[in-house]
Amino acid sequence: VSNAMAQIHSLYNSIGNIYAQENDRTKAGEYYRKAMALAVKRNDHQALGVIYNNLGKQGIETQQMDSAYHYYQ
């Protein structure tokens, strides 16, 4: 079970990607933030890099450059 729990942030990130492809940025952001919270909790820097990249990309796509810059930093 603990190994499966370690992958939930990856599943949330993937769900966020699906919503992003469907142009539902609100839902995509919700799932990216869920993924981020779990990855932070697990101290998973590799996963956080992927998640922050997705959040940064979303910021660019929505013209929220401050948000994009924050996540890319």
mmJSON file of the N, C-alpha and C atoms, coordinates in Angstrom:
{"data_MODEL":{"atom_site":{
"group_PDB":["ATOM","ATOM","ATOM","ATOM","ATOM","ATOM","ATOM","ATOM","ATOM","ATOM","ATOM","ATOM","ATOM","ATOM","ATOM","ATOM","ATOM","ATOM","ATOM","ATOM","ATOM","ATOM","ATOM","ATOM","ATOM","ATOM","ATOM","ATOM","ATOM","ATOM","ATOM","ATOM","ATOM","ATOM","ATOM","ATOM","ATOM","ATOM","ATOM","ATOM","ATOM","ATOM","ATOM","ATOM","ATOM","ATOM","ATOM","ATOM","ATOM","ATOM","ATOM","ATOM","ATOM","ATOM","ATOM","ATOM","ATOM","ATOM","ATOM","ATOM","ATOM","ATOM","ATOM","ATOM","ATOM","ATOM","ATOM","ATOM","ATOM","ATOM","ATOM","ATOM","ATOM","ATOM","ATOM","ATOM","ATOM","ATOM","ATOM","ATOM","ATOM","ATOM","ATOM","ATOM","ATOM","ATOM","ATOM","ATOM","ATOM","ATOM","ATOM","ATOM","ATOM","ATOM","ATOM","ATOM","ATOM","ATOM","ATOM","ATOM","ATOM","ATOM","ATOM","ATOM","ATOM","ATOM","ATOM","ATOM","ATOM","ATOM","ATOM","ATOM","ATOM","ATOM","ATOM","ATOM","ATOM","ATOM","ATOM","ATOM","ATOM","ATOM","ATOM","ATOM","ATOM","ATOM","ATOM","ATOM","ATOM","ATOM","ATOM","ATOM","ATOM","ATOM","ATOM","ATOM","ATOM","ATOM","ATOM","ATOM","ATOM","ATOM","ATOM","ATOM","ATOM","ATOM","ATOM","ATOM","ATOM","ATOM","ATOM","ATOM","ATOM","ATOM","ATOM","ATOM","ATOM","ATOM","ATOM","ATOM","ATOM","ATOM","ATOM","ATOM","ATOM","ATOM","ATOM","ATOM","ATOM","ATOM","ATOM","ATOM","ATOM","ATOM","ATOM","ATOM","ATOM","ATOM","ATOM","ATOM","ATOM","ATOM","ATOM","ATOM","ATOM","ATOM","ATOM","ATOM","ATOM","ATOM","ATOM","ATOM","ATOM","ATOM","ATOM","ATOM","ATOM","ATOM","ATOM","ATOM","ATOM","ATOM","ATOM","ATOM","ATOM","ATOM","ATOM","ATOM","ATOM","ATOM","ATOM","ATOM","ATOM","ATOM","ATOM","ATOM","ATOM","ATOM","ATOM"],
"id":[1,2,3,4,5,6,7,8,9,10,11,12,13,14,15,16,17,18,19,20,21,22,23,24,25,26,27,28,29,30,31,32,33,34,35,36,37,38,39,40,41,42,43,44,45,46,47,48,49,50,51,52,53,54,55,56,57,58,59,60,61,62,63,64,65,66,67,68,69,70,71,72,73,74,75,76,77,78,79,80,81,82,83,84,85,86,87,88,89,90,91,92,93,94,95,96,97,98,99,100,101,102,103,104,105,106,107,108,109,110,111,112,113,114,115,116,117,118,119,120,121,122,123,124,125,126,127,128,129,130,131,132,133,134,135,136,137,138,139,140,141,142,143,144,145,146,147,148,149,150,151,152,153,154,155,156,157,158,159,160,161,162,163,164,165,166,167,168,169,170,171,172,173,174,175,176,177,178,179,180,181,182,183,184,185,186,187,188,189,190,191,192,193,194,195,196,197,198,199,200,201,202,203,204,205,206,207,208,209,210,211,212,213,214,215,216,217,218,219],
"type_symbol":["N","C","C","N","C","C","N","C","C","N","C","C","N","C","C","N","C","C","N","C","C","N","C","C","N","C","C","N","C","C","N","C","C","N","C","C","N","C","C","N","C","C","N","C","C","N","C","C","N","C","C","N","C","C","N","C","C","N","C","C","N","C","C","N","C","C","N","C","C","N","C","C","N","C","C","N","C","C","N","C","C","N","C","C","N","C","C","N","C","C","N","C","C","N","C","C","N","C","C","N","C","C","N","C","C","N","C","C","N","C","C","N","C","C","N","C","C","N","C","C","N","C","C","N","C","C","N","C","C","N","C","C","N","C","C","N","C","C","N","C","C","N","C","C","N","C","C","N","C","C","N","C","C","N","C","C","N","C","C","N","C","C","N","C","C","N","C","C","N","C","C","N","C","C","N","C","C","N","C","C","N","C","C","N","C","C","N","C","C","N","C","C","N","C","C","N","C","C","N","C","C","N","C","C","N","C","C","N","C","C","N","C","C","N","C","C","N","C","C"],
"label_atom_id":["N","CA","C","N","CA","C","N","CA","C","N","CA","C","N","CA","C","N","CA","C","N","CA","C","N","CA","C","N","CA","C","N","CA","C","N","CA","C","N","CA","C","N","CA","C","N","CA","C","N","CA","C","N","CA","C","N","CA","C","N","CA","C","N","CA","C","N","CA","C","N","CA","C","N","CA","C","N","CA","C","N","CA","C","N","CA","C","N","CA","C","N","CA","C","N","CA","C","N","CA","C","N","CA","C","N","CA","C","N","CA","C","N","CA","C","N","CA","C","N","CA","C","N","CA","C","N","CA","C","N","CA","C","N","CA","C","N","CA","C","N","CA","C","N","CA","C","N","CA","C","N","CA","C","N","CA","C","N","CA","C","N","CA","C","N","CA","C","N","CA","C","N","CA","C","N","CA","C","N","CA","C","N","CA","C","N","CA","C","N","CA","C","N","CA","C","N","CA","C","N","CA","C","N","CA","C","N","CA","C","N","CA","C","N","CA","C","N","CA","C","N","CA","C","N","CA","C","N","CA","C","N","CA","C","N","CA","C","N","CA","C","N","CA","C","N","CA","C","N","CA","C","N","CA","C"],
"label_alt_id":[null,null,null,null,null,null,null,null,null,null,null,null,null,null,null,null,null,null,null,null,null,null,null,null,null,null,null,null,null,null,null,null,null,null,null,null,null,null,null,null,null,null,null,null,null,null,null,null,null,null,null,null,null,null,null,null,null,null,null,null,null,null,null,null,null,null,null,null,null,null,null,null,null,null,null,null,null,null,null,null,null,null,null,null,null,null,null,null,null,null,null,null,null,null,null,null,null,null,null,null,null,null,null,null,null,null,null,null,null,null,null,null,null,null,null,null,null,null,null,null,null,null,null,null,null,null,null,null,null,null,null,null,null,null,null,null,null,null,null,null,null,null,null,null,null,null,null,null,null,null,null,null,null,null,null,null,null,null,null,null,null,null,null,null,null,null,null,null,null,null,null,null,null,null,null,null,null,null,null,null,null,null,null,null,null,null,null,null,null,null,null,null,null,null,null,null,null,null,null,null,null,null,null,null,null,null,null,null,null,null,null,null,null,null,null,null,null,null,null],
"label_comp_id":["VAL","VAL","VAL","SER","SER","SER","ASN","ASN","ASN","ALA","ALA","ALA","MET","MET","MET","ALA","ALA","ALA","GLN","GLN","GLN","ILE","ILE","ILE","HIS","HIS","HIS","SER","SER","SER","LEU","LEU","LEU","TYR","TYR","TYR","ASN","ASN","ASN","SER","SER","SER","ILE","ILE","ILE","GLY","GLY","GLY","ASN","ASN","ASN","ILE","ILE","ILE","TYR","TYR","TYR","ALA","ALA","ALA","GLN","GLN","GLN","GLU","GLU","GLU","ASN","ASN","ASN","ASP","ASP","ASP","ARG","ARG","ARG","THR","THR","THR","LYS","LYS","LYS","ALA","ALA","ALA","GLY","GLY","GLY","GLU","GLU","GLU","TYR","TYR","TYR","TYR","TYR","TYR","ARG","ARG","ARG","LYS","LYS","LYS","ALA","ALA","ALA","MET","MET","MET","ALA","ALA","ALA","LEU","LEU","LEU","ALA","ALA","ALA","VAL","VAL","VAL","LYS","LYS","LYS","ARG","ARG","ARG","ASN","ASN","ASN","ASP","ASP","ASP","HIS","HIS","HIS","GLN","GLN","GLN","ALA","ALA","ALA","LEU","LEU","LEU","GLY","GLY","GLY","VAL","VAL","VAL","ILE","ILE","ILE","TYR","TYR","TYR","ASN","ASN","ASN","ASN","ASN","ASN","LEU","LEU","LEU","GLY","GLY","GLY","LYS","LYS","LYS","GLN","GLN","GLN","GLY","GLY","GLY","ILE","ILE","ILE","GLU","GLU","GLU","THR","THR","THR","GLN","GLN","GLN","GLN","GLN","GLN","MET","MET","MET","ASP","ASP","ASP","SER","SER","SER","ALA","ALA","ALA","TYR","TYR","TYR","HIS","HIS","HIS","TYR","TYR","TYR","TYR","TYR","TYR","GLN","GLN","GLN"],
"label_asym_id":["A","A","A","A","A","A","A","A","A","A","A","A","A","A","A","A","A","A","A","A","A","A","A","A","A","A","A","A","A","A","A","A","A","A","A","A","A","A","A","A","A","A","A","A","A","A","A","A","A","A","A","A","A","A","A","A","A","A","A","A","A","A","A","A","A","A","A","A","A","A","A","A","A","A","A","A","A","A","A","A","A","A","A","A","A","A","A","A","A","A","A","A","A","A","A","A","A","A","A","A","A","A","A","A","A","A","A","A","A","A","A","A","A","A","A","A","A","A","A","A","A","A","A","A","A","A","A","A","A","A","A","A","A","A","A","A","A","A","A","A","A","A","A","A","A","A","A","A","A","A","A","A","A","A","A","A","A","A","A","A","A","A","A","A","A","A","A","A","A","A","A","A","A","A","A","A","A","A","A","A","A","A","A","A","A","A","A","A","A","A","A","A","A","A","A","A","A","A","A","A","A","A","A","A","A","A","A","A","A","A","A","A","A","A","A","A","A","A","A"],
"label_entity_id":["1","1","1","1","1","1","1","1","1","1","1","1","1","1","1","1","1","1","1","1","1","1","1","1","1","1","1","1","1","1","1","1","1","1","1","1","1","1","1","1","1","1","1","1","1","1","1","1","1","1","1","1","1","1","1","1","1","1","1","1","1","1","1","1","1","1","1","1","1","1","1","1","1","1","1","1","1","1","1","1","1","1","1","1","1","1","1","1","1","1","1","1","1","1","1","1","1","1","1","1","1","1","1","1","1","1","1","1","1","1","1","1","1","1","1","1","1","1","1","1","1","1","1","1","1","1","1","1","1","1","1","1","1","1","1","1","1","1","1","1","1","1","1","1","1","1","1","1","1","1","1","1","1","1","1","1","1","1","1","1","1","1","1","1","1","1","1","1","1","1","1","1","1","1","1","1","1","1","1","1","1","1","1","1","1","1","1","1","1","1","1","1","1","1","1","1","1","1","1","1","1","1","1","1","1","1","1","1","1","1","1","1","1","1","1","1","1","1","1"],
"label_seq_id":[1,1,1,2,2,2,3,3,3,4,4,4,5,5,5,6,6,6,7,7,7,8,8,8,9,9,9,10,10,10,11,11,11,12,12,12,13,13,13,14,14,14,15,15,15,16,16,16,17,17,17,18,18,18,19,19,19,20,20,20,21,21,21,22,22,22,23,23,23,24,24,24,25,25,25,26,26,26,27,27,27,28,28,28,29,29,29,30,30,30,31,31,31,32,32,32,33,33,33,34,34,34,35,35,35,36,36,36,37,37,37,38,38,38,39,39,39,40,40,40,41,41,41,42,42,42,43,43,43,44,44,44,45,45,45,46,46,46,47,47,47,48,48,48,49,49,49,50,50,50,51,51,51,52,52,52,53,53,53,54,54,54,55,55,55,56,56,56,57,57,57,58,58,58,59,59,59,60,60,60,61,61,61,62,62,62,63,63,63,64,64,64,65,65,65,66,66,66,67,67,67,68,68,68,69,69,69,70,70,70,71,71,71,72,72,72,73,73,73],
"pdbx_PDB_ins_code":[null,null,null,null,null,null,null,null,null,null,null,null,null,null,null,null,null,null,null,null,null,null,null,null,null,null,null,null,null,null,null,null,null,null,null,null,null,null,null,null,null,null,null,null,null,null,null,null,null,null,null,null,null,null,null,null,null,null,null,null,null,null,null,null,null,null,null,null,null,null,null,null,null,null,null,null,null,null,null,null,null,null,null,null,null,null,null,null,null,null,null,null,null,null,null,null,null,null,null,null,null,null,null,null,null,null,null,null,null,null,null,null,null,null,null,null,null,null,null,null,null,null,null,null,null,null,null,null,null,null,null,null,null,null,null,null,null,null,null,null,null,null,null,null,null,null,null,null,null,null,null,null,null,null,null,null,null,null,null,null,null,null,null,null,null,null,null,null,null,null,null,null,null,null,null,null,null,null,null,null,null,null,null,null,null,null,null,null,null,null,null,null,null,null,null,null,null,null,null,null,null,null,null,null,null,null,null,null,null,null,null,null,null,null,null,null,null,null,null],
"Cartn_x":[0.829,0.0,0.871,1.966,2.793,3.431,3.778,4.329,3.28,2.05,0.963,0.711,0.787,0.572,1.632,2.813,3.894,3.603,2.748,2.479,1.212,0.493,-0.756,-0.492,0.599,0.885,1.091,1.657,1.84,0.495,-0.414,-1.753,-2.488,-2.399,-3.026,-2.445,-1.129,-0.492,-0.999,-1.133,-1.631,-3.078,-3.888,-5.27,-5.278,-4.4,-4.266,-3.901,-3.01,-2.634,-3.825,-4.657,-5.844,-6.778,-7.019,-7.865,-7.243,-5.923,-5.247,-5.438,-5.359,-5.569,-7.001,-7.917,-9.323,-9.634,-8.587,-8.703,-9.552,-9.609,-10.265,-9.165,-8.717,-7.558,-7.869,-9.117,-9.498,-9.284,-9.826,-9.674,-8.215,-7.531,-6.116,-5.328,-5.559,-4.87,-5.167,-6.423,-6.795,-5.977,-5.87,-5.145,-3.638,-3.112,-1.686,-1.363,-2.245,-1.989,-2.116,-3.048,-3.133,-1.843,-1.365,-0.114,1.045,1.087,2.166,2.167,0.997,0.92,1.453,1.094,1.574,3.065,3.532,4.957,5.799,5.299,6.0,6.064,4.938,4.868,5.879,6.072,6.971,8.402,8.583,9.892,10.447,9.563,9.91,10.257,11.526,11.979,11.818,12.0,11.833,10.388,9.453,8.035,7.683,8.219,7.926,8.393,9.523,9.999,8.991,8.432,7.432,6.161,5.723,4.489,4.652,5.773,6.014,6.067,6.649,6.687,5.264,4.411,3.032,2.296,2.513,1.867,2.404,3.7,4.281,3.72,3.611,3.04,1.602,0.867,-0.519,-0.569,0.362,0.419,0.664,1.555,1.825,0.583,-0.06,-1.235,-2.395,-2.443,-3.523,-3.062,-1.882,-1.312,-1.084,-0.885,-0.576,0.929,1.656,3.105,3.759,3.175,3.727,3.663,2.54,2.364,3.336,3.445,4.373,5.787,6.198,7.546,7.781,6.784,6.888,7.176,6.42,6.589,7.859,8.252,9.495,10.725,10.584,11.712,11.9],
"Cartn_y":[-1.201,0.0,1.261,1.27,2.474,2.786,1.752,1.983,2.605,2.133,2.712,4.151,4.426,5.786,6.735,6.208,7.042,7.503,6.798,7.118,7.953,8.23,8.988,10.372,11.011,12.335,12.245,11.161,10.972,10.813,10.102,9.945,11.285,12.058,13.38,14.261,14.212,14.995,14.562,13.264,12.753,13.174,13.155,13.611,15.099,15.86,17.274,17.457,16.608,16.682,16.415,15.471,15.163,16.369,16.973,18.17,19.308,19.446,20.5,20.272,19.021,18.718,19.032,18.929,19.235,20.719,21.515,22.962,23.31,22.408,22.706,23.062,24.301,24.729,24.775,25.002,25.028,23.654,22.631,21.266,20.825,21.174,20.819,21.388,22.657,23.298,22.634,22.239,21.545,20.271,19.484,18.222,18.432,19.433,19.731,20.14,20.936,21.365,20.201,19.27,18.061,17.257,17.112,16.381,17.062,18.384,19.143,18.943,19.012,18.855,17.493,16.452,15.115,14.959,15.512,15.413,16.18,17.322,18.09,17.262,16.656,15.836,14.685,14.107,12.977,13.433,14.746,15.31,14.737,14.593,14.01,15.132,15.484,16.615,16.367,15.141,14.837,15.063,14.56,14.759,16.241,16.949,18.379,19.141,18.748,19.399,19.278,18.099,17.863,18.661,18.624,19.311,20.826,21.362,22.801,23.216,22.374,22.671,22.764,21.823,21.849,23.091,23.459,24.666,25.921,25.938,27.068,27.196,26.066,26.053,26.558,26.137,26.584,28.099,28.618,30.062,30.826,30.309,30.951,30.909,29.75,29.596,30.498,30.859,31.722,33.17,33.479,34.826,35.287,34.345,34.674,34.51,35.488,35.386,35.35,36.047,35.992,34.578,33.918,32.543,31.626,31.791,30.964,31.139,32.38,32.659,31.999,32.089,31.495,29.985,29.288,27.836,27.465,28.257,27.954,28.232,29.092,29.339,28.182],
"Cartn_z":[0.0,0.0,0.0,0.756,0.826,-0.524,-1.302,-2.63,-3.548,-3.438,-4.227,-3.808,-2.525,-2.023,-2.591,-2.807,-3.331,-4.752,-5.458,-6.853,-7.061,-5.997,-6.155,-6.733,-6.338,-6.893,-8.405,-8.87,-10.307,-11.014,-10.382,-10.956,-11.019,-9.94,-9.932,-11.048,-11.211,-12.26,-13.634,-13.839,-15.118,-15.367,-14.331,-14.471,-14.833,-14.206,-14.552,-16.016,-16.525,-17.938,-18.851,-18.469,-19.274,-19.312,-18.148,-18.117,-18.925,-18.857,-19.628,-21.121,-21.567,-22.986,-23.416,-22.468,-22.748,-22.532,-22.263,-22.034,-20.816,-19.849,-18.566,-17.573,-17.665,-16.86,-15.366,-15.026,-13.607,-12.991,-13.637,-13.122,-13.203,-14.272,-14.405,-13.225,-12.918,-11.806,-10.477,-10.299,-9.058,-8.89,-9.95,-9.851,-9.762,-10.457,-10.31,-8.88,-8.261,-6.879,-5.895,-6.163,-5.332,-5.454,-6.688,-6.919,-6.209,-6.297,-5.667,-4.157,-3.542,-2.082,-1.645,-2.37,-2.004,-2.276,-3.381,-3.699,-2.681,-2.233,-1.194,0.089,0.43,1.641,1.593,0.402,0.231,-0.077,-0.218,-0.526,-1.834,-2.819,-4.112,-5.083,-5.15,-5.959,-7.452,-7.886,-9.304,-9.73,-8.955,-9.265,-9.208,-8.236,-8.122,-9.35,-9.919,-11.138,-12.264,-12.425,-13.471,-13.188,-11.944,-11.564,-11.691,-11.207,-11.326,-12.794,-13.644,-15.073,-15.642,-15.252,-15.73,-15.239,-13.996,-13.458,-14.145,-14.432,-15.145,-16.555,-17.241,-18.586,-18.559,-17.554,-17.423,-17.207,-16.42,-16.202,-17.49,-18.327,-19.613,-20.504,-20.552,-21.413,-20.998,-19.72,-19.23,-19.04,-19.571,-19.485,-18.051,-17.14,-15.743,-15.56,-16.045,-16.101,-14.719,-13.746,-12.397,-11.846,-12.083,-11.635,-12.37,-13.666,-14.461,-13.951,-13.745,-13.251,-11.9,-11.024,-9.69,-9.788,-10.588,-10.679,-11.44,-12.412,-13.126,-12.277,-11.281,-10.383,-9.442],
"occupancy":[1.0,1.0,1.0,1.0,1.0,1.0,1.0,1.0,1.0,1.0,1.0,1.0,1.0,1.0,1.0,1.0,1.0,1.0,1.0,1.0,1.0,1.0,1.0,1.0,1.0,1.0,1.0,1.0,1.0,1.0,1.0,1.0,1.0,1.0,1.0,1.0,1.0,1.0,1.0,1.0,1.0,1.0,1.0,1.0,1.0,1.0,1.0,1.0,1.0,1.0,1.0,1.0,1.0,1.0,1.0,1.0,1.0,1.0,1.0,1.0,1.0,1.0,1.0,1.0,1.0,1.0,1.0,1.0,1.0,1.0,1.0,1.0,1.0,1.0,1.0,1.0,1.0,1.0,1.0,1.0,1.0,1.0,1.0,1.0,1.0,1.0,1.0,1.0,1.0,1.0,1.0,1.0,1.0,1.0,1.0,1.0,1.0,1.0,1.0,1.0,1.0,1.0,1.0,1.0,1.0,1.0,1.0,1.0,1.0,1.0,1.0,1.0,1.0,1.0,1.0,1.0,1.0,1.0,1.0,1.0,1.0,1.0,1.0,1.0,1.0,1.0,1.0,1.0,1.0,1.0,1.0,1.0,1.0,1.0,1.0,1.0,1.0,1.0,1.0,1.0,1.0,1.0,1.0,1.0,1.0,1.0,1.0,1.0,1.0,1.0,1.0,1.0,1.0,1.0,1.0,1.0,1.0,1.0,1.0,1.0,1.0,1.0,1.0,1.0,1.0,1.0,1.0,1.0,1.0,1.0,1.0,1.0,1.0,1.0,1.0,1.0,1.0,1.0,1.0,1.0,1.0,1.0,1.0,1.0,1.0,1.0,1.0,1.0,1.0,1.0,1.0,1.0,1.0,1.0,1.0,1.0,1.0,1.0,1.0,1.0,1.0,1.0,1.0,1.0,1.0,1.0,1.0,1.0,1.0,1.0,1.0,1.0,1.0,1.0,1.0,1.0,1.0,1.0,1.0],
"B_iso_or_equiv":[0.0,0.0,0.0,0.0,0.0,0.0,0.0,0.0,0.0,0.0,0.0,0.0,0.0,0.0,0.0,0.0,0.0,0.0,0.0,0.0,0.0,0.0,0.0,0.0,0.0,0.0,0.0,0.0,0.0,0.0,0.0,0.0,0.0,0.0,0.0,0.0,0.0,0.0,0.0,0.0,0.0,0.0,0.0,0.0,0.0,0.0,0.0,0.0,0.0,0.0,0.0,0.0,0.0,0.0,0.0,0.0,0.0,0.0,0.0,0.0,0.0,0.0,0.0,0.0,0.0,0.0,0.0,0.0,0.0,0.0,0.0,0.0,0.0,0.0,0.0,0.0,0.0,0.0,0.0,0.0,0.0,0.0,0.0,0.0,0.0,0.0,0.0,0.0,0.0,0.0,0.0,0.0,0.0,0.0,0.0,0.0,0.0,0.0,0.0,0.0,0.0,0.0,0.0,0.0,0.0,0.0,0.0,0.0,0.0,0.0,0.0,0.0,0.0,0.0,0.0,0.0,0.0,0.0,0.0,0.0,0.0,0.0,0.0,0.0,0.0,0.0,0.0,0.0,0.0,0.0,0.0,0.0,0.0,0.0,0.0,0.0,0.0,0.0,0.0,0.0,0.0,0.0,0.0,0.0,0.0,0.0,0.0,0.0,0.0,0.0,0.0,0.0,0.0,0.0,0.0,0.0,0.0,0.0,0.0,0.0,0.0,0.0,0.0,0.0,0.0,0.0,0.0,0.0,0.0,0.0,0.0,0.0,0.0,0.0,0.0,0.0,0.0,0.0,0.0,0.0,0.0,0.0,0.0,0.0,0.0,0.0,0.0,0.0,0.0,0.0,0.0,0.0,0.0,0.0,0.0,0.0,0.0,0.0,0.0,0.0,0.0,0.0,0.0,0.0,0.0,0.0,0.0,0.0,0.0,0.0,0.0,0.0,0.0,0.0,0.0,0.0,0.0,0.0,0.0],
"pdbx_formal_charge":[null,null,null,null,null,null,null,null,null,null,null,null,null,null,null,null,null,null,null,null,null,null,null,null,null,null,null,null,null,null,null,null,null,null,null,null,null,null,null,null,null,null,null,null,null,null,null,null,null,null,null,null,null,null,null,null,null,null,null,null,null,null,null,null,null,null,null,null,null,null,null,null,null,null,null,null,null,null,null,null,null,null,null,null,null,null,null,null,null,null,null,null,null,null,null,null,null,null,null,null,null,null,null,null,null,null,null,null,null,null,null,null,null,null,null,null,null,null,null,null,null,null,null,null,null,null,null,null,null,null,null,null,null,null,null,null,null,null,null,null,null,null,null,null,null,null,null,null,null,null,null,null,null,null,null,null,null,null,null,null,null,null,null,null,null,null,null,null,null,null,null,null,null,null,null,null,null,null,null,null,null,null,null,null,null,null,null,null,null,null,null,null,null,null,null,null,null,null,null,null,null,null,null,null,null,null,null,null,null,null,null,null,null,null,null,null,null,null,null],
"auth_seq_id":[1,1,1,2,2,2,3,3,3,4,4,4,5,5,5,6,6,6,7,7,7,8,8,8,9,9,9,10,10,10,11,11,11,12,12,12,13,13,13,14,14,14,15,15,15,16,16,16,17,17,17,18,18,18,19,19,19,20,20,20,21,21,21,22,22,22,23,23,23,24,24,24,25,25,25,26,26,26,27,27,27,28,28,28,29,29,29,30,30,30,31,31,31,32,32,32,33,33,33,34,34,34,35,35,35,36,36,36,37,37,37,38,38,38,39,39,39,40,40,40,41,41,41,42,42,42,43,43,43,44,44,44,45,45,45,46,46,46,47,47,47,48,48,48,49,49,49,50,50,50,51,51,51,52,52,52,53,53,53,54,54,54,55,55,55,56,56,56,57,57,57,58,58,58,59,59,59,60,60,60,61,61,61,62,62,62,63,63,63,64,64,64,65,65,65,66,66,66,67,67,67,68,68,68,69,69,69,70,70,70,71,71,71,72,72,72,73,73,73],
"auth_comp_id":["VAL","VAL","VAL","SER","SER","SER","ASN","ASN","ASN","ALA","ALA","ALA","MET","MET","MET","ALA","ALA","ALA","GLN","GLN","GLN","ILE","ILE","ILE","HIS","HIS","HIS","SER","SER","SER","LEU","LEU","LEU","TYR","TYR","TYR","ASN","ASN","ASN","SER","SER","SER","ILE","ILE","ILE","GLY","GLY","GLY","ASN","ASN","ASN","ILE","ILE","ILE","TYR","TYR","TYR","ALA","ALA","ALA","GLN","GLN","GLN","GLU","GLU","GLU","ASN","ASN","ASN","ASP","ASP","ASP","ARG","ARG","ARG","THR","THR","THR","LYS","LYS","LYS","ALA","ALA","ALA","GLY","GLY","GLY","GLU","GLU","GLU","TYR","TYR","TYR","TYR","TYR","TYR","ARG","ARG","ARG","LYS","LYS","LYS","ALA","ALA","ALA","MET","MET","MET","ALA","ALA","ALA","LEU","LEU","LEU","ALA","ALA","ALA","VAL","VAL","VAL","LYS","LYS","LYS","ARG","ARG","ARG","ASN","ASN","ASN","ASP","ASP","ASP","HIS","HIS","HIS","GLN","GLN","GLN","ALA","ALA","ALA","LEU","LEU","LEU","GLY","GLY","GLY","VAL","VAL","VAL","ILE","ILE","ILE","TYR","TYR","TYR","ASN","ASN","ASN","ASN","ASN","ASN","LEU","LEU","LEU","GLY","GLY","GLY","LYS","LYS","LYS","GLN","GLN","GLN","GLY","GLY","GLY","ILE","ILE","ILE","GLU","GLU","GLU","THR","THR","THR","GLN","GLN","GLN","GLN","GLN","GLN","MET","MET","MET","ASP","ASP","ASP","SER","SER","SER","ALA","ALA","ALA","TYR","TYR","TYR","HIS","HIS","HIS","TYR","TYR","TYR","TYR","TYR","TYR","GLN","GLN","GLN"],
"auth_asym_id":["A","A","A","A","A","A","A","A","A","A","A","A","A","A","A","A","A","A","A","A","A","A","A","A","A","A","A","A","A","A","A","A","A","A","A","A","A","A","A","A","A","A","A","A","A","A","A","A","A","A","A","A","A","A","A","A","A","A","A","A","A","A","A","A","A","A","A","A","A","A","A","A","A","A","A","A","A","A","A","A","A","A","A","A","A","A","A","A","A","A","A","A","A","A","A","A","A","A","A","A","A","A","A","A","A","A","A","A","A","A","A","A","A","A","A","A","A","A","A","A","A","A","A","A","A","A","A","A","A","A","A","A","A","A","A","A","A","A","A","A","A","A","A","A","A","A","A","A","A","A","A","A","A","A","A","A","A","A","A","A","A","A","A","A","A","A","A","A","A","A","A","A","A","A","A","A","A","A","A","A","A","A","A","A","A","A","A","A","A","A","A","A","A","A","A","A","A","A","A","A","A","A","A","A","A","A","A","A","A","A","A","A","A","A","A","A","A","A","A"],
"auth_atom_id":["N","CA","C","N","CA","C","N","CA","C","N","CA","C","N","CA","C","N","CA","C","N","CA","C","N","CA","C","N","CA","C","N","CA","C","N","CA","C","N","CA","C","N","CA","C","N","CA","C","N","CA","C","N","CA","C","N","CA","C","N","CA","C","N","CA","C","N","CA","C","N","CA","C","N","CA","C","N","CA","C","N","CA","C","N","CA","C","N","CA","C","N","CA","C","N","CA","C","N","CA","C","N","CA","C","N","CA","C","N","CA","C","N","CA","C","N","CA","C","N","CA","C","N","CA","C","N","CA","C","N","CA","C","N","CA","C","N","CA","C","N","CA","C","N","CA","C","N","CA","C","N","CA","C","N","CA","C","N","CA","C","N","CA","C","N","CA","C","N","CA","C","N","CA","C","N","CA","C","N","CA","C","N","CA","C","N","CA","C","N","CA","C","N","CA","C","N","CA","C","N","CA","C","N","CA","C","N","CA","C","N","CA","C","N","CA","C","N","CA","C","N","CA","C","N","CA","C","N","CA","C","N","CA","C","N","CA","C","N","CA","C","N","CA","C","N","CA","C","N","CA","C","N","CA","C"],
"pdbx_PDB_model_num":[1,1,1,1,1,1,1,1,1,1,1,1,1,1,1,1,1,1,1,1,1,1,1,1,1,1,1,1,1,1,1,1,1,1,1,1,1,1,1,1,1,1,1,1,1,1,1,1,1,1,1,1,1,1,1,1,1,1,1,1,1,1,1,1,1,1,1,1,1,1,1,1,1,1,1,1,1,1,1,1,1,1,1,1,1,1,1,1,1,1,1,1,1,1,1,1,1,1,1,1,1,1,1,1,1,1,1,1,1,1,1,1,1,1,1,1,1,1,1,1,1,1,1,1,1,1,1,1,1,1,1,1,1,1,1,1,1,1,1,1,1,1,1,1,1,1,1,1,1,1,1,1,1,1,1,1,1,1,1,1,1,1,1,1,1,1,1,1,1,1,1,1,1,1,1,1,1,1,1,1,1,1,1,1,1,1,1,1,1,1,1,1,1,1,1,1,1,1,1,1,1,1,1,1,1,1,1,1,1,1,1,1,1,1,1,1,1,1,1]
}}}
